[in-house]
């Protein structure tokens, strides 16, 4: 893996512990996809392409196409809940 310089004007880089300690019913594959997308977030960008190889290099896990497709479909129907001190 190669580290690249990030243009801070194009990236929004925020990570809070609540992301990793939130309540969710996500599989390991779904979490790998979610965190990969989070690592790629850019201001004003609405579509993202992530590559299987990148996930495998970072996580050390191998996923086949069927697992990735099913996990991606399931993400849209799952709740990711984060507790905050404020009530809505």
N, C-alpha and C positions, 0 to 999 in steps of 0.2 A: 504494500500500500504506500502511496506517495502523498505526503502532505502538501497542500497547495495554499498559497496566500489568498485570503478571503478579502474581497473588496467590501468594506464595512458599509458603504453606501447602498449596496445591492442586497445585503443580508440583514435579516432580523434575527439576532442571536439572543434568545432568552431560554433559560432552562430553570425550572423551579422544582424543588423536591416533590411538590404535589403531583407532578406528572408521573413520577415513578412510584408514588405511594397512593395514587388514586384508586378508587374501587372500580374494578372492571372484571369482566369475564372474557378475557382475551386469551387465545392460545399463544404459544411461543412464536409461531409463525406470524400471527397477527401483530404481536408486539414488535417483531423484527421489522415488519413493513411500516408500522406506525412510526417507530423511532427513526427509520431510514428517511421517511418523508419529512419528519420534524427536522432532521439534520440538513435538509435541502431547502427549507423555506426561504423564499425571497419576497421582498416587498412587491406588491402588485402582480405577483405571478399566480395564476389560477390552476394551471395544469402542470403535472410533474411526471417525469419518467424515471423510474428507478430500475436498476439492473440487478438481476439475481446474483451475478458474480460479486457485486459490491456488498450485498448483504452477507454472502458466504465468507468473503474476506474479513469483514468486520466481526462477524459473530462466530465464525468457525463451524457453522451449521450448514447442512445441505438441504435444500428444499426442491422438490420437483414441481413441474408446472401445475399439476392438478392441485397440490397443496397450496401453492401461491394464489391460484385463481379462486379457490374456495375461501381462503382466508381473506382475500380482498373483497369478495362479495359479502362475507359475514361482517366485516368492519362497519359497513353502512347500516347494519341493523342492530348494532350493539351500543349500549350506553356506556360512556366513559364518565364517571362521576367523581368530582373533586370536592371534598368538604372544605368550606371556608368559614371563617368566624361570622361573616355577614350573612344575613338571610335575604333572599330576594323578595 
